[in-house]
Amino acid sequence: MVDPARPKVTVTRRLLPETEARMADLYDVTFNRTDAAMDRAQLIAAMADCDVFVPTVTDEIDADLIAAAGPGLKLIANFGNGVDHIDLAAARARNIIVTNTPGVLTEDTADMVMALILSVPRRLAAGEKLVRSGQWTGWSPTGMLGHRIGGKTLGIIGMGRIGQAIARRARGFGLAVHYHNRHRLPAVIEEELGATFHEALDDMLRAVDIVSVNCPHTPATHHLLDARRLALLRPHVYLINIARGEIVDETALIAALEHDRIAGAGLDVFEHEPAVDPRLLGLSNVVLLPHMGSATFEGRQAMGEKVIANIRAWWDGHRPPDQVLEGWV
């Protein structure tokens, strides 16, 4: 029997056991026990009969789905920071509050960026594959040569929490930090990070040795790195993307990699994921990861706690602490 004193909550994917247990104690909650991404019909059914809907990045919550949602739906408590998969304008039109889970994934994601910055130039994935293949014949002076990152210049696209965390790590590895952002950081933060601001993205791309993509995916950043901008990169440059695959024109990137117009790439996200372009699979100068930049037990637990806190605040009649506001993008 539904308890009217508790909100009816639907969660689209499996969460950590402790998070699910706590949610079950607090709410009238329905979980997707299969942990497979819901199809459109399942999403429609789920949104038709709940007060709170908890989607993840794998759920495309467009205007039509929101328009078809039941009258009880008043909160979309996203399990994740990015909300580019949710039509915010449509949610606002229905007076549905949207929340996210900012801040808790910053350090984990920055760690993964640094792992890729090290992995691609130093050919770590290729070396590991060589050992596993049984074809490694031993050390040689010219074996598995890569490039050092110390003394190189890192260009960060998007200098929010994650970008700044990357900059702090990069300085420890001897990288000079340059960045492009919608708004310039205060001088005191630039000084702390040793960061050089580029108002024009094109200018920064011409000047750096490694590019890290860390901005949100919005209509303004879709294919931000297109064929024209990728052509600005010098042949020795490495591209790292752990943000969203759609920010980079994947076809243009593959062409640049295939024709040695850039040196390599480290990708944790893909334009049409979970599909990965077969041409990427055949490239030896690319490290490919399965969207695992934030995948730590600690991070997932903190995300769950954020979702729970947002739901509790809303149900108690307060503004959720992580409400996504009009100017988020």
N, C-alpha and C positions, 0 to 999 in steps of 0.2 A: 504494500500500500504506500502511495506517495505521501510523504510527510510535508504538509504545507509550511512547516516551520523551517524547512531546509530547501535551498534552491535545487532545481533539477539541472544536473550538469552532464554534458556529453563530451567525452574525450576521444579523439580520433585515432590515437596511436597508443601503444603500451608505454608506460612510464616506469621509473624505478619502483620496485616493490614497496619501499617505504613511503614514496609519494602517493602511490595508489591507495595504500592502507590509510594514510592520513586523510585523503580526499573522501574515501568511503566512510570514515568516521564523521566527517563534517557535513557531507552533502548527500543528496540522493543522486548517485553518480552511475553513469553507464560507460563502460570501457569497451574499446574495440579489442577483443581478446585475440583476434587473429594477428594483429600488428601489421596487417597489409593496408596499404593506402586505400582509403575509401574511394569508390567510383562516384560519379556524379549523382546517381540515383540514391546511393547510400548517404551522401552528404545532404541531399534534399530531405530525406527522411529524418536524419539526425537533427537538422536545424528546425524541423517542423514541430518538435516536441521537447523543447528544453528552454530553461531560463538563461543558461550559460553554455556557450559552445567553446571548446578548447581545441583549436586546430594546431597544426604544425606547418612547417614549410612545404610539406608535400601536398597540402590541401589548397587548391586554387579557389578562393572564396570571392567570386565575381559578383557583379551587380545583380544578375538574374537569380543567383542563389540567395542573395540577401533579400531580394524582393519577394522570394517564395518562402522565406523563413516564417515560422509561426509567430503569432502575436506575443507570445511569452518571451521570446528571445530579446534580451536587453543588454547582454554583455558577451563580447567575443574576447576571451582571455587567451591570447595567443601564447603558445609554448615556444618562445623564441624571440629574438630581438627584432629581426627584419620583418616588416609587415607589407612587403611589396606583393605578396600573394593575396592580400585582402583589399577589396575596393573600399577605401576609407570614405570616399564621398558618398557611396551608396549606404554605408553604415550610418553616417551622420544623417542622411536623409530619413532614415528609419529610427533615428534617436537611439541607435545601438552604440554603446560605448565599446571602444577597442583598447585593450591593454597589451603590453608586451613584457619582456623580461630583460631590461637593459642592465649593462654593467657586470653581470655575473660571469660572462664569457670572455671578458676582455683579455685576461692574462693567458687563458688557454689558447685563444685564437692567436695572440701575439707570439706565443711559443711556437705554434705551428708555422707561422710565417717565417720565423727564424730557422726552423727546421728545413723548410723548403729553400730558403736562401742559401743554406749550407749544402743541402742535398744536390741541387741542380748543378751549380758550378763545380763541385767536388765529385760529381758522378757517383754518389753513394748508391743509388738504386742500381745502376749498371754494374757496380762492383759486387753488390750482393747477388745479383743474378749470375754473374760470372762464377762466383764461388759455388752457388747451388747447381750450376750446370755441370760441374765436374771438369770444366775445361781450363781452369786456372793452373798454370804451369809454374807459378812462383813469382817472386818479386823480380822486377827489372827496372833499370833507370828510366825507361820511357813508358812503363806500364801504367795504365789508368790515369794518365795525366789530366788534371782539371785546372781550375783557376782559383787563386786565393781571393777572398773577399775583403781582407784588410786593405785599406787604402782606396777602396772603390767608393762610388757615390750611389746612395740609395735614394730613389725618388718615390715618395709615398703619396698616393692619390686618395685623399680623404684623411684629415688629421683630427678625427674624433678620439674617443677613448682608446680604441684599438690602435689607430695610427700613432698616437703618442706613446703607447706601451711598446710598439715596435721600435719607435725612434730611440727609446731608452735602451732597449736591448742592442740595437744596431751600434750605438756608440761604444758599447763594451767590446764589440768585434772590430772596432777600428773603421767603421763606415762613416762617411760624411753624409749627413741627412739633409735632403731637400724635400719640399712638400708643396702640393697644390691643394687648395681647399676653397670652399665657397667664401669663407671669411678668414682673414688673416688672424693668427693667434696673437694674444697679447705679447708684448716684447719680453716680459719676464719668462714666459713659457718657452718662447723661441730661444732665449739665452740658456735656459735650463737644458733644453734638448739639443742645443747647438744646431738648430734647424734653420735653413734658408728658404724663404717663401718665394714661390713663383705665382704671380697673378695669372699668367697665361700658361695653361697646361702644355701647349706646344713647345714653349721655351724650356720647360723642365724636361720633357721627353728627349729633347736634343742634347741635354747636358748630363744625363745620368747613365750609370752602368747596370743598375738593377731597378726594376719598377715593381712596386707592390700596390695592388689594387685593393682599397679598403673603404670605398665609399658605398652608400646604400644604392640599391637598384631602384631607380625612379624613371619616369618618362624622359627626364633630362639627362640621365646617365646611361640609358639604353644604347648599347654599341658606342659608348664613349670612346673606347679604343677601337676605331674602325680602320679600314685599310689605309686611309690617308695618315692617320696618327701613328699607326704601327710602322709606316714607312719613315717616320721621323727618327725611329730608334736606330742606333748604330749596330753594326753586325755582331758586336761582342756583348750586346745587352741580353739580360735574362728577365723574363716576365713572371711574376708570381701573382696568382689570383686565388684568394680564399673568401672573396666577398659574395658575388653572384656571377654565374656564368654569362648572363645576358649583358653584362657591362662590356664584355669583349666580343667583337665580331669573330666568332670561332672559325668561320671559313677563311677570313683574312689572316687570322693567326696561324692556321695550319699552312697556308700558302707561304707565309713569312718563314716558318720553321722548315718547311720542305725545301725552300730555295736558299737556306742559310742567310736570310736577311736579318735574323736575330739568332742568338746563340742557343737559346733553350727556354723552357718554361716549366714552372711548377704549378699544377692546377689541382685544386681541391673541389672545384665547382665546374659545371659544364652548362652550356647554353640550353641543352635539351635533356638534362638529367632526369632519370637515371641513364638515359641513352648516352653513350660515349661514341663520338665519331670514330669509325674504324681507322681512319687515317692517323688519328692521334696514337692509337695502340701500336702502330708500326714505327713510331718515331723513337729513336734512341736518346734524343736530347730533351725528352720530356718526362717529368715525374708526375704520375697520375694517382690521386688519392680519392677515396669514396666519400667526399663531403664529411670529413671527420675532424675539421679544424677545431670544433668546440667539444669534441667527444671525450669528456672525462667524467668519471663518476661524481666528482665534486661539483662540476659545472651543471650536470643534469639535475643533481639534487637541489642546487641553488635555484635553478630554473623552476623546478616544481614548487619550491617554497614561495617564489615570486607569484606564480599563478594562484596559489592558495591565498596569499595575502591580498591580491587584487580582488579575488572573488569575495573574500570575507569583508573587505572594506565596502565593496559595492552593496552586498547584501545587508550590511549594517546601516546603509544610507549615507555613506561617506564617498567622497571622490577617491577612486582607486589610485594608489601611489604611482602606478606606471601607466596612467591613461595616455594614449597616443593623441596628441593635440593637433590642431589644424595645421600648424607649421612644421610638422615632423619632417617633411621632405623638402 
